[in-house]
Amino acid sequence: MSTSPATYTVVGMTCNGCVTKVTNAVTEIEGVDDVDVDVSDGTLEVFGEADDAAIRAAVAKVGYKIAD
Ligand SMILES: [Cu+2]
């Protein structure tokens, strides 16, 4: 089991409201143990065994984009 998070860069987050939306959306995904979002640089860290496509879809659903 890996303990290192999957790391993404989320484009479009500007405030703590954005952080809350992204955090809640990703937390709901099956297999996610913990989520850490940094609004200052757009970093999203996802701990657990969640599916990459599910993470990308959840972020897009709440209105943000993951940079490739
Ligand atoms: Cu915001």
N, CA, C, O and the ligand as a Tripos MOL2 file, in Angstrom:
@<TRIPOS>MOLECULE
protein
  273   271    69     0     0
PROTEIN
NO_CHARGES

@<TRIPOS>ATOM
      1 N           0.8510   -1.2110    0.0000 N.3       1 MET1
      2 CA          0.0000    0.0000    0.0000 C.3       1 MET1
      3 C           0.8770    1.2470    0.0000 C.2       1 MET1
      4 O           1.8130    1.3750    0.7890 O.2       1 MET1
      5 N           0.5530    2.1390   -0.8870 N.am      2 SER2
      6 CA          1.2970    3.3970   -0.9710 C.3       2 SER2
      7 C           0.6780    4.4320   -0.0370 C.2       2 SER2
      8 O          -0.5420    4.5100    0.1020 O.2       2 SER2
      9 N           1.5360    5.2210    0.5960 N.am      3 THR3
     10 CA          1.0230    6.2740    1.4530 C.3       3 THR3
     11 C           1.1760    7.6500    0.8160 C.2       3 THR3
     12 O           0.6990    8.6500    1.3530 O.2       3 THR3
     13 N           1.8480    7.6920   -0.3400 N.am      4 SER4
     14 CA          2.0240    9.0020   -0.9740 C.3       4 SER4
     15 C           0.7590    9.3920   -1.7250 C.2       4 SER4
     16 O           0.1130    8.5430   -2.3380 O.2       4 SER4
     17 N           0.4050   10.6700   -1.6810 N.am      5 PRO5
     18 CA         -0.8410   11.0990   -2.3200 C.3       5 PRO5
     19 C          -0.6970   11.2270   -3.8300 C.2       5 PRO5
     20 O           0.4000   11.4070   -4.3570 O.2       5 PRO5
     21 N          -1.8360   11.1300   -4.5090 N.am      6 ALA6
     22 CA         -1.8960   11.5300   -5.9140 C.3       6 ALA6
     23 C          -1.9920   13.0490   -5.9180 C.2       6 ALA6
     24 O          -2.8320   13.6140   -5.2180 O.2       6 ALA6
     25 N          -1.1500   13.7160   -6.6900 N.am      7 THR7
     26 CA         -1.0900   15.1740   -6.6800 C.3       7 THR7
     27 C          -1.5290   15.7440   -8.0230 C.2       7 THR7
     28 O          -1.1060   15.2830   -9.0830 O.2       7 THR7
     29 N          -2.3920   16.7580   -7.9520 N.am      8 TYR8
     30 CA         -2.8950   17.4330   -9.1460 C.3       8 TYR8
     31 C          -2.7560   18.9360   -8.9650 C.2       8 TYR8
     32 O          -2.5950   19.4250   -7.8460 O.2       8 TYR8
     33 N          -2.8210   19.6640  -10.0740 N.am      9 THR9
     34 CA         -2.9160   21.1180  -10.0140 C.3       9 THR9
     35 C          -4.2840   21.5230  -10.5350 C.2       9 THR9
     36 O          -4.6330   21.2410  -11.6820 O.2       9 THR9
     37 N          -5.0560   22.1890   -9.6780 N.am     10 VAL10
     38 CA         -6.4070   22.6050  -10.0320 C.3      10 VAL10
     39 C          -6.3880   24.0720  -10.4610 C.2      10 VAL10
     40 O          -5.8660   24.9350   -9.7550 O.2      10 VAL10
     41 N          -6.9650   24.3330  -11.6270 N.am     11 VAL11
     42 CA         -7.0180   25.6890  -12.1590 C.3      11 VAL11
     43 C          -8.3670   26.3200  -11.8240 C.2      11 VAL11
     44 O          -9.4130   25.6970  -12.0090 O.2      11 VAL11
     45 N          -8.3390   27.5580  -11.3310 N.am     12 GLY12
     46 CA         -9.5720   28.3130  -11.1490 C.3      12 GLY12
     47 C         -10.0080   28.5340   -9.7190 C.2      12 GLY12
     48 O         -10.9950   29.2310   -9.4840 O.2      12 GLY12
     49 N          -9.3040   27.9640   -8.7560 N.am     13 MET13
     50 CA         -9.6770   28.1810   -7.3550 C.3      13 MET13
     51 C          -9.1450   29.5410   -6.8940 C.2      13 MET13
     52 O          -7.9810   29.8710   -7.1180 O.2      13 MET13
     53 N         -10.0150   30.3240   -6.2470 N.am     14 THR14
     54 CA         -9.6090   31.6680   -5.8360 C.3      14 THR14
     55 C          -9.8090   31.9520   -4.3540 C.2      14 THR14
     56 O          -9.2730   32.9360   -3.8440 O.2      14 THR14
     57 N         -10.5580   31.1240   -3.6560 N.am     15 CYS15
     58 CA        -10.8490   31.4320   -2.2560 C.3      15 CYS15
     59 C         -11.1400   30.1510   -1.4760 C.2      15 CYS15
     60 O         -11.1270   29.0520   -2.0310 O.2      15 CYS15
     61 N         -11.3990   30.3140   -0.1970 N.am     16 ASN16
     62 CA        -11.6580   29.1420    0.6350 C.3      16 ASN16
     63 C         -12.9690   28.4550    0.2750 C.2      16 ASN16
     64 O         -13.1420   27.2700    0.5590 O.2      16 ASN16
     65 N         -13.8970   29.1850   -0.3490 N.am     17 GLY17
     66 CA        -15.1240   28.5530   -0.8180 C.3      17 GLY17
     67 C         -14.8190   27.5370   -1.9090 C.2      17 GLY17
     68 O         -15.4100   26.4590   -1.9570 O.2      17 GLY17
     69 N         -13.8900   27.8980   -2.7780 N.am     18 CYS18
     70 CA        -13.4570   26.9750   -3.8290 C.3      18 CYS18
     71 C         -12.8050   25.7510   -3.2060 C.2      18 CYS18
     72 O         -13.0600   24.6220   -3.6250 O.2      18 CYS18
     73 N         -11.9760   25.9750   -2.2190 N.am     19 VAL19
     74 CA        -11.2930   24.8710   -1.5380 C.3      19 VAL19
     75 C         -12.3160   23.9190   -0.9440 C.2      19 VAL19
     76 O         -12.1770   22.7010   -1.0580 O.2      19 VAL19
     77 N         -13.3360   24.4660   -0.3160 N.am     20 THR20
     78 CA        -14.3760   23.6330    0.3000 C.3      20 THR20
     79 C         -15.1090   22.8130   -0.7480 C.2      20 THR20
     80 O         -15.3740   21.6290   -0.5420 O.2      20 THR20
     81 N         -15.4370   23.4410   -1.8730 N.am     21 LYS21
     82 CA        -16.1630   22.7220   -2.9280 C.3      21 LYS21
     83 C         -15.3460   21.5520   -3.4680 C.2      21 LYS21
     84 O         -15.8480   20.4370   -3.6090 O.2      21 LYS21
     85 N         -14.0740   21.8290   -3.7680 N.am     22 VAL22
     86 CA        -13.2080   20.7740   -4.3150 C.3      22 VAL22
     87 C         -12.9760   19.6730   -3.2790 C.2      22 VAL22
     88 O         -13.0330   18.4830   -3.5920 O.2      22 VAL22
     89 N         -12.7120   20.0980   -2.0330 N.am     23 THR23
     90 CA        -12.4720   19.1210   -0.9710 C.3      23 THR23
     91 C         -13.6670   18.2030   -0.7880 C.2      23 THR23
     92 O         -13.5120   16.9840   -0.7080 O.2      23 THR23
     93 N         -14.8640   18.7860   -0.7210 N.am     24 ASN24
     94 CA        -16.0620   17.9750   -0.5040 C.3      24 ASN24
     95 C         -16.3170   17.0390   -1.6820 C.2      24 ASN24
     96 O         -16.6780   15.8770   -1.4930 O.2      24 ASN24
     97 N         -16.1290   17.5450   -2.8890 N.am     25 ALA25
     98 CA        -16.3950   16.7320   -4.0820 C.3      25 ALA25
     99 C         -15.4580   15.5230   -4.1360 C.2      25 ALA25
    100 O         -15.8820   14.4120   -4.4560 O.2      25 ALA25
    101 N         -14.1830   15.7520   -3.8210 N.am     26 VAL26
    102 CA        -13.2140   14.6620   -3.9170 C.3      26 VAL26
    103 C         -13.3510   13.7030   -2.7330 C.2      26 VAL26
    104 O         -13.1490   12.4970   -2.8770 O.2      26 VAL26
    105 N         -13.6950   14.2440   -1.5670 N.am     27 THR27
    106 CA        -13.8550   13.4080   -0.3780 C.3      27 THR27
    107 C         -14.9380   12.3500   -0.5740 C.2      27 THR27
    108 O         -14.8540   11.2530   -0.0210 O.2      27 THR27
    109 N         -15.9630   12.6930   -1.3710 N.am     28 GLU28
    110 CA        -17.0870   11.7710   -1.5880 C.3      28 GLU28
    111 C         -16.7270   10.5690   -2.4520 C.2      28 GLU28
    112 O         -17.4700    9.5890   -2.4840 O.2      28 GLU28
    113 N         -15.5970   10.6300   -3.1530 N.am     29 ILE29
    114 CA        -15.2290    9.5400   -4.0630 C.3      29 ILE29
    115 C         -14.8450    8.2950   -3.2650 C.2      29 ILE29
    116 O         -14.1470    8.3700   -2.2540 O.2      29 ILE29
    117 N         -15.3180    7.1550   -3.7510 N.am     30 GLU30
    118 CA        -14.9970    5.8890   -3.1030 C.3      30 GLU30
    119 C         -13.4890    5.6560   -3.1110 C.2      30 GLU30
    120 O         -12.8390    5.8000   -4.1460 O.2      30 GLU30
    121 N         -12.9450    5.3000   -1.9720 N.am     31 GLY31
    122 CA        -11.5260    4.9890   -1.8620 C.3      31 GLY31
    123 C         -10.6660    6.1280   -1.3670 C.2      31 GLY31
    124 O          -9.4950    5.9300   -1.0440 O.2      31 GLY31
    125 N         -11.2420    7.3390   -1.3040 N.am     32 VAL32
    126 CA        -10.4770    8.4930   -0.8280 C.3      32 VAL32
    127 C         -10.4380    8.4900    0.6990 C.2      32 VAL32
    128 O         -11.4750    8.4290    1.3600 O.2      32 VAL32
    129 N          -9.2260    8.5560    1.2450 N.am     33 ASP33
    130 CA         -9.0600    8.5930    2.6950 C.3      33 ASP33
    131 C          -8.9550   10.0230    3.2180 C.2      33 ASP33
    132 O          -9.5030   10.3480    4.2710 O.2      33 ASP33
    133 N          -8.2470   10.8740    2.4730 N.am     34 ASP34
    134 CA         -8.0600   12.2540    2.9270 C.3      34 ASP34
    135 C          -7.7420   13.1300    1.7230 C.2      34 ASP34
    136 O          -7.2050   12.6600    0.7200 O.2      34 ASP34
    137 N          -8.0830   14.4130    1.8390 N.am     35 VAL35
    138 CA         -7.8770   15.3630    0.7500 C.3      35 VAL35
    139 C          -7.2340   16.6170    1.3200 C.2      35 VAL35
    140 O          -7.6450   17.1190    2.3660 O.2      35 VAL35
    141 N          -6.2180   17.1170    0.6210 N.am     36 ASP36
    142 CA         -5.5800   18.3640    1.0390 C.3      36 ASP36
    143 C          -5.5230   19.3080   -0.1570 C.2      36 ASP36
    144 O          -4.9640   18.9660   -1.1990 O.2      36 ASP36
    145 N          -6.1060   20.5040   -0.0010 N.am     37 VAL37
    146 CA         -6.1460   21.4810   -1.0830 C.3      37 VAL37
    147 C          -5.4520   22.7600   -0.6310 C.2      37 VAL37
    148 O          -5.7040   23.2660    0.4630 O.2      37 VAL37
    149 N          -4.5700   23.2780   -1.4930 N.am     38 ASP38
    150 CA         -3.8800   24.5420   -1.2130 C.3      38 ASP38
    151 C          -4.3050   25.5600   -2.2640 C.2      38 ASP38
    152 O          -3.9570   25.4380   -3.4390 O.2      38 ASP38
    153 N          -5.0620   26.5660   -1.8270 N.am     39 VAL39
    154 CA         -5.5990   27.5430   -2.7800 C.3      39 VAL39
    155 C          -4.4980   28.4330   -3.3580 C.2      39 VAL39
    156 O          -4.6590   28.9710   -4.4540 O.2      39 VAL39
    157 N          -3.3900   28.5960   -2.6460 N.am     40 SER40
    158 CA         -2.3580   29.5330   -3.0990 C.3      40 SER40
    159 C          -1.6670   29.0600   -4.3780 C.2      40 SER40
    160 O          -1.3010   29.8730   -5.2270 O.2      40 SER40
    161 N          -1.4900   27.7500   -4.5140 N.am     41 ASP41
    162 CA         -0.8580   27.2590   -5.7370 C.3      41 ASP41
    163 C          -1.7170   26.2380   -6.4790 C.2      41 ASP41
    164 O          -1.2770   25.6750   -7.4820 O.2      41 ASP41
    165 N          -2.9370   25.9920   -5.9980 N.am     42 GLY42
    166 CA         -3.8530   25.0990   -6.6970 C.3      42 GLY42
    167 C          -3.5650   23.6240   -6.5160 C.2      42 GLY42
    168 O          -4.1020   22.7910   -7.2450 O.2      42 GLY42
    169 N          -2.7170   23.2900   -5.5450 N.am     43 THR43
    170 CA         -2.3590   21.8850   -5.3610 C.3      43 THR43
    171 C          -3.4960   21.1040   -4.7050 C.2      43 THR43
    172 O          -4.0740   21.5310   -3.7050 O.2      43 THR43
    173 N          -3.7970   19.9580   -5.2940 N.am     44 LEU44
    174 CA         -4.7730   19.0210   -4.7300 C.3      44 LEU44
    175 C          -4.0430   17.7100   -4.4600 C.2      44 LEU44
    176 O          -3.4970   17.0940   -5.3760 O.2      44 LEU44
    177 N          -4.0360   17.2930   -3.2090 N.am     45 GLU45
    178 CA         -3.4440   16.0090   -2.8470 C.3      45 GLU45
    179 C          -4.5560   15.0770   -2.4000 C.2      45 GLU45
    180 O          -5.3780   15.4300   -1.5540 O.2      45 GLU45
    181 N          -4.5720   13.8760   -2.9820 N.am     46 VAL46
    182 CA         -5.6100   12.9020   -2.6630 C.3      46 VAL46
    183 C          -4.9550   11.6450   -2.0970 C.2      46 VAL46
    184 O          -4.1640   10.9830   -2.7690 O.2      46 VAL46
    185 N          -5.2960   11.3330   -0.8600 N.am     47 PHE47
    186 CA         -4.7610   10.1490   -0.1900 C.3      47 PHE47
    187 C          -5.7820    9.0250   -0.2830 C.2      47 PHE47
    188 O          -6.9830    9.2420   -0.1200 O.2      47 PHE47
    189 N          -5.2880    7.8210   -0.5460 N.am     48 GLY48
    190 CA         -6.1750    6.6750   -0.6240 C.3      48 GLY48
    191 C          -5.9910    5.9590   -1.9480 C.2      48 GLY48
    192 O          -4.9300    6.0280   -2.5680 O.2      48 GLY48
    193 N          -7.0480    5.2680   -2.3730 N.am     49 GLU49
    194 CA         -6.9530    4.4240   -3.5600 C.3      49 GLU49
    195 C          -7.9730    4.8420   -4.6110 C.2      49 GLU49
    196 O          -8.5090    3.9950   -5.3260 O.2      49 GLU49
    197 N          -8.2420    6.1320   -4.7080 N.am     50 ALA50
    198 CA         -9.2910    6.5760   -5.6190 C.3      50 ALA50
    199 C          -8.8590    6.5110   -7.0820 C.2      50 ALA50
    200 O          -7.6760    6.6230   -7.4040 O.2      50 ALA50
    201 N          -9.8340    6.3300   -7.9460 N.am     51 ASP51
    202 CA         -9.6180    6.2560   -9.3780 C.3      51 ASP51
    203 C          -9.2910    7.6450   -9.9430 C.2      51 ASP51
    204 O          -9.9730    8.6260   -9.6460 O.2      51 ASP51
    205 N          -8.2440    7.7060  -10.7550 N.am     52 ASP52
    206 CA         -7.8110    8.9770  -11.3430 C.3      52 ASP52
    207 C          -8.9360    9.6660  -12.1200 C.2      52 ASP52
    208 O          -9.1440   10.8710  -11.9790 O.2      52 ASP52
    209 N          -9.6450    8.9110  -12.9260 N.am     53 ALA53
    210 CA        -10.7190    9.4880  -13.7390 C.3      53 ALA53
    211 C         -11.8390   10.0340  -12.8560 C.2      53 ALA53
    212 O         -12.4520   11.0500  -13.1830 O.2      53 ALA53
    213 N         -12.1040    9.3580  -11.7380 N.am     54 ALA54
    214 CA        -13.1530    9.8070  -10.8260 C.3      54 ALA54
    215 C         -12.7710   11.1310  -10.1740 C.2      54 ALA54
    216 O         -13.6150   12.0060   -9.9830 O.2      54 ALA54
    217 N         -11.4930   11.2690   -9.8360 N.am     55 ILE55
    218 CA        -11.0160   12.5200   -9.2460 C.3      55 ILE55
    219 C         -11.1760   13.6670  -10.2470 C.2      55 ILE55
    220 O         -11.6850   14.7340   -9.9050 O.2      55 ILE55
    221 N         -10.7410   13.4360  -11.4700 N.am     56 ARG56
    222 CA        -10.8410   14.4710  -12.5020 C.3      56 ARG56
    223 C         -12.2950   14.8530  -12.7660 C.2      56 ARG56
    224 O         -12.6120   16.0290  -12.9460 O.2      56 ARG56
    225 N         -13.1750   13.8540  -12.7880 N.am     57 ALA57
    226 CA        -14.5890   14.1140  -13.0470 C.3      57 ALA57
    227 C         -15.2280   14.9020  -11.9070 C.2      57 ALA57
    228 O         -16.0490   15.7880  -12.1420 O.2      57 ALA57
    229 N         -14.8450   14.5730  -10.6660 N.am     58 ALA58
    230 CA        -15.4240   15.2570   -9.5070 C.3      58 ALA58
    231 C         -15.0120   16.7200   -9.4810 C.2      58 ALA58
    232 O         -15.8240   17.5890   -9.1630 O.2      58 ALA58
    233 N         -13.7590   17.0000   -9.8120 N.am     59 VAL59
    234 CA        -13.2740   18.3860   -9.8420 C.3      59 VAL59
    235 C         -13.9860   19.1650  -10.9520 C.2      59 VAL59
    236 O         -14.3890   20.3110  -10.7560 O.2      59 VAL59
    237 N         -14.1320   18.5370  -12.1040 N.am     60 ALA60
    238 CA        -14.8060   19.2000  -13.2210 C.3      60 ALA60
    239 C         -16.2680   19.4770  -12.9010 C.2      60 ALA60
    240 O         -16.8200   20.4990  -13.3100 O.2      60 ALA60
    241 N         -16.8860   18.5660  -12.1720 N.am     61 LYS61
    242 CA        -18.3110   18.6900  -11.8600 C.3      61 LYS61
    243 C         -18.6090   19.9200  -11.0000 C.2      61 LYS61
    244 O         -19.6820   20.5130  -11.1080 O.2      61 LYS61
    245 N         -17.6550   20.2970  -10.1480 N.am     62 VAL62
    246 CA        -17.8820   21.4820   -9.3150 C.3      62 VAL62
    247 C         -17.2900   22.7500   -9.9460 C.2      62 VAL62
    248 O         -17.2500   23.8030   -9.3090 O.2      62 VAL62
    249 N         -16.8340   22.6440  -11.1910 N.am     63 GLY63
    250 CA        -16.5070   23.8510  -11.9450 C.3      63 GLY63
    251 C         -15.0440   24.2160  -12.0820 C.2      63 GLY63
    252 O         -14.7170   25.3440  -12.4510 O.2      63 GLY63
    253 N         -14.1580   23.2760  -11.7890 N.am     64 TYR64
    254 CA        -12.7250   23.5740  -11.9030 C.3      64 TYR64
    255 C         -12.0730   22.5860  -12.8520 C.2      64 TYR64
    256 O         -12.6610   21.5730  -13.2300 O.2      64 TYR64
    257 N         -10.8310   22.9110  -13.2280 N.am     65 LYS65
    258 CA        -10.1370   22.0990  -14.2170 C.3      65 LYS65
    259 C          -8.8240   21.6250  -13.6150 C.2      65 LYS65
    260 O          -8.1450   22.3780  -12.9170 O.2      65 LYS65
    261 N          -8.4730   20.3850  -13.8860 N.am     66 ILE66
    262 CA         -7.1690   19.8790  -13.4800 C.3      66 ILE66
    263 C          -6.1990   20.0660  -14.6400 C.2      66 ILE66
    264 O          -6.4350   19.5950  -15.7520 O.2      66 ILE66
    265 N          -5.1010   20.7650  -14.3560 N.am     67 ALA67
    266 CA         -4.0810   20.9820  -15.3750 C.3      67 ALA67
    267 C          -3.3590   19.6720  -15.6520 C.2      67 ALA67
    268 O          -3.0770   18.9080  -14.7290 O.2      67 ALA67
    269 N          -3.0650   19.4140  -16.9020 N.am     68 ASP68
    270 CA         -2.4090   18.1570  -17.2570 C.3      68 ASP68
    271 C          -0.9030   18.2310  -17.0470 C.2      68 ASP68
    272 O          -0.1960   17.2550  -17.2980 O.2      68 ASP68
    273 CU        -13.8330   30.6070   -4.4040 Cu       69 CU69
@<TRIPOS>BOND
     1     1     2 1
     2     2     3 1
     3     3     4 2
     4     3     5 am
     5     5     6 1
     6     6     7 1
     7     7     8 2
     8     7     9 am
     9     9    10 1
    10    10    11 1
    11    11    12 2
    12    11    13 am
    13    13    14 1
    14    14    15 1
    15    15    16 2
    16    15    17 am
    17    17    18 1
    18    18    19 1
    19    19    20 2
    20    19    21 am
    21    21    22 1
    22    22    23 1
    23    23    24 2
    24    23    25 am
    25    25    26 1
    26    26    27 1
    27    27    28 2
    28    27    29 am
    29    29    30 1
    30    30    31 1
    31    31    32 2
    32    31    33 am
    33    33    34 1
    34    34    35 1
    35    35    36 2
    36    35    37 am
    37    37    38 1
    38    38    39 1
    39    39    40 2
    40    39    41 am
    41    41    42 1
    42    42    43 1
    43    43    44 2
    44    43    45 am
    45    45    46 1
    46    46    47 1
    47    47    48 2
    48    47    49 am
    49    49    50 1
    50    50    51 1
    51    51    52 2
    52    51    53 am
    53    53    54 1
    54    54    55 1
    55    55    56 2
    56    55    57 am
    57    57    58 1
    58    58    59 1
    59    59    60 2
    60    59    61 am
    61    61    62 1
    62    62    63 1
    63    63    64 2
    64    63    65 am
    65    65    66 1
    66    66    67 1
    67    67    68 2
    68    67    69 am
    69    69    70 1
    70    70    71 1
    71    71    72 2
    72    71    73 am
    73    73    74 1
    74    74    75 1
    75    75    76 2
    76    75    77 am
    77    77    78 1
    78    78    79 1
    79    79    80 2
    80    79    81 am
    81    81    82 1
    82    82    83 1
    83    83    84 2
    84    83    85 am
    85    85    86 1
    86    86    87 1
    87    87    88 2
    88    87    89 am
    89    89    90 1
    90    90    91 1
    91    91    92 2
    92    91    93 am
    93    93    94 1
    94    94    95 1
    95    95    96 2
    96    95    97 am
    97    97    98 1
    98    98    99 1
    99    99   100 2
   100    99   101 am
   101   101   102 1
   102   102   103 1
   103   103   104 2
   104   103   105 am
   105   105   106 1
   106   106   107 1
   107   107   108 2
   108   107   109 am
   109   109   110 1
   110   110   111 1
   111   111   112 2
   112   111   113 am
   113   113   114 1
   114   114   115 1
   115   115   116 2
   116   115   117 am
   117   117   118 1
   118   118   119 1
   119   119   120 2
   120   119   121 am
   121   121   122 1
   122   122   123 1
   123   123   124 2
   124   123   125 am
   125   125   126 1
   126   126   127 1
   127   127   128 2
   128   127   129 am
   129   129   130 1
   130   130   131 1
   131   131   132 2
   132   131   133 am
   133   133   134 1
   134   134   135 1
   135   135   136 2
   136   135   137 am
   137   137   138 1
   138   138   139 1
   139   139   140 2
   140   139   141 am
   141   141   142 1
   142   142   143 1
   143   143   144 2
   144   143   145 am
   145   145   146 1
   146   146   147 1
   147   147   148 2
   148   147   149 am
   149   149   150 1
   150   150   151 1
   151   151   152 2
   152   151   153 am
   153   153   154 1
   154   154   155 1
   155   155   156 2
   156   155   157 am
   157   157   158 1
   158   158   159 1
   159   159   160 2
   160   159   161 am
   161   161   162 1
   162   162   163 1
   163   163   164 2
   164   163   165 am
   165   165   166 1
   166   166   167 1
   167   167   168 2
   168   167   169 am
   169   169   170 1
   170   170   171 1
   171   171   172 2
   172   171   173 am
   173   173   174 1
   174   174   175 1
   175   175   176 2
   176   175   177 am
   177   177   178 1
   178   178   179 1
   179   179   180 2
   180   179   181 am
   181   181   182 1
   182   182   183 1
   183   183   184 2
   184   183   185 am
   185   185   186 1
   186   186   187 1
   187   187   188 2
   188   187   189 am
   189   189   190 1
   190   190   191 1
   191   191   192 2
   192   191   193 am
   193   193   194 1
   194   194   195 1
   195   195   196 2
   196   195   197 am
   197   197   198 1
   198   198   199 1
   199   199   200 2
   200   199   201 am
   201   201   202 1
   202   202   203 1
   203   203   204 2
   204   203   205 am
   205   205   206 1
   206   206   207 1
   207   207   208 2
   208   207   209 am
   209   209   210 1
   210   210   211 1
   211   211   212 2
   212   211   213 am
   213   213   214 1
   214   214   215 1
   215   215   216 2
   216   215   217 am
   217   217   218 1
   218   218   219 1
   219   219   220 2
   220   219   221 am
   221   221   222 1
   222   222   223 1
   223   223   224 2
   224   223   225 am
   225   225   226 1
   226   226   227 1
   227   227   228 2
   228   227   229 am
   229   229   230 1
   230   230   231 1
   231   231   232 2
   232   231   233 am
   233   233   234 1
   234   234   235 1
   235   235   236 2
   236   235   237 am
   237   237   238 1
   238   238   239 1
   239   239   240 2
   240   239   241 am
   241   241   242 1
   242   242   243 1
   243   243   244 2
   244   243   245 am
   245   245   246 1
   246   246   247 1
   247   247   248 2
   248   247   249 am
   249   249   250 1
   250   250   251 1
   251   251   252 2
   252   251   253 am
   253   253   254 1
   254   254   255 1
   255   255   256 2
   256   255   257 am
   257   257   258 1
   258   258   259 1
   259   259   260 2
   260   259   261 am
   261   261   262 1
   262   262   263 1
   263   263   264 2
   264   263   265 am
   265   265   266 1
   266   266   267 1
   267   267   268 2
   268   267   269 am
   269   269   270 1
   270   270   271 1
   271   271   272 2
@<TRIPOS>SUBSTRUCTURE
     1 MET1         2 RESIDUE 1 A MET
     2 SER2         6 RESIDUE 1 A SER
     3 THR3        10 RESIDUE 1 A THR
     4 SER4        14 RESIDUE 1 A SER
     5 PRO5        18 RESIDUE 1 A PRO
     6 ALA6        22 RESIDUE 1 A ALA
     7 THR7        26 RESIDUE 1 A THR
     8 TYR8        30 RESIDUE 1 A TYR
     9 THR9        34 RESIDUE 1 A THR
    10 VAL10       38 RESIDUE 1 A VAL
    11 VAL11       42 RESIDUE 1 A VAL
    12 GLY12       46 RESIDUE 1 A GLY
    13 MET13       50 RESIDUE 1 A MET
    14 THR14       54 RESIDUE 1 A THR
    15 CYS15       58 RESIDUE 1 A CYS
    16 ASN16       62 RESIDUE 1 A ASN
    17 GLY17       66 RESIDUE 1 A GLY
    18 CYS18       70 RESIDUE 1 A CYS
    19 VAL19       74 RESIDUE 1 A VAL
    20 THR20       78 RESIDUE 1 A THR
    21 LYS21       82 RESIDUE 1 A LYS
    22 VAL22       86 RESIDUE 1 A VAL
    23 THR23       90 RESIDUE 1 A THR
    24 ASN24       94 RESIDUE 1 A ASN
    25 ALA25       98 RESIDUE 1 A ALA
    26 VAL26      102 RESIDUE 1 A VAL
    27 THR27      106 RESIDUE 1 A THR
    28 GLU28      110 RESIDUE 1 A GLU
    29 ILE29      114 RESIDUE 1 A ILE
    30 GLU30      118 RESIDUE 1 A GLU
    31 GLY31      122 RESIDUE 1 A GLY
    32 VAL32      126 RESIDUE 1 A VAL
    33 ASP33      130 RESIDUE 1 A ASP
    34 ASP34      134 RESIDUE 1 A ASP
    35 VAL35      138 RESIDUE 1 A VAL
    36 ASP36      142 RESIDUE 1 A ASP
    37 VAL37      146 RESIDUE 1 A VAL
    38 ASP38      150 RESIDUE 1 A ASP
    39 VAL39      154 RESIDUE 1 A VAL
    40 SER40      158 RESIDUE 1 A SER
    41 ASP41      162 RESIDUE 1 A ASP
    42 GLY42      166 RESIDUE 1 A GLY
    43 THR43      170 RESIDUE 1 A THR
    44 LEU44      174 RESIDUE 1 A LEU
    45 GLU45      178 RESIDUE 1 A GLU
    46 VAL46      182 RESIDUE 1 A VAL
    47 PHE47      186 RESIDUE 1 A PHE
    48 GLY48      190 RESIDUE 1 A GLY
    49 GLU49      194 RESIDUE 1 A GLU
    50 ALA50      198 RESIDUE 1 A ALA
    51 ASP51      202 RESIDUE 1 A ASP
    52 ASP52      206 RESIDUE 1 A ASP
    53 ALA53      210 RESIDUE 1 A ALA
    54 ALA54      214 RESIDUE 1 A ALA
    55 ILE55      218 RESIDUE 1 A ILE
    56 ARG56      222 RESIDUE 1 A ARG
    57 ALA57      226 RESIDUE 1 A ALA
    58 ALA58      230 RESIDUE 1 A ALA
    59 VAL59      234 RESIDUE 1 A VAL
    60 ALA60      238 RESIDUE 1 A ALA
    61 LYS61      242 RESIDUE 1 A LYS
    62 VAL62      246 RESIDUE 1 A VAL
    63 GLY63      250 RESIDUE 1 A GLY
    64 TYR64      254 RESIDUE 1 A TYR
    65 LYS65      258 RESIDUE 1 A LYS
    66 ILE66      262 RESIDUE 1 A ILE
    67 ALA67      266 RESIDUE 1 A ALA
    68 ASP68      270 RESIDUE 1 A ASP
    69 CU69       273 GROUP 0 **** ****
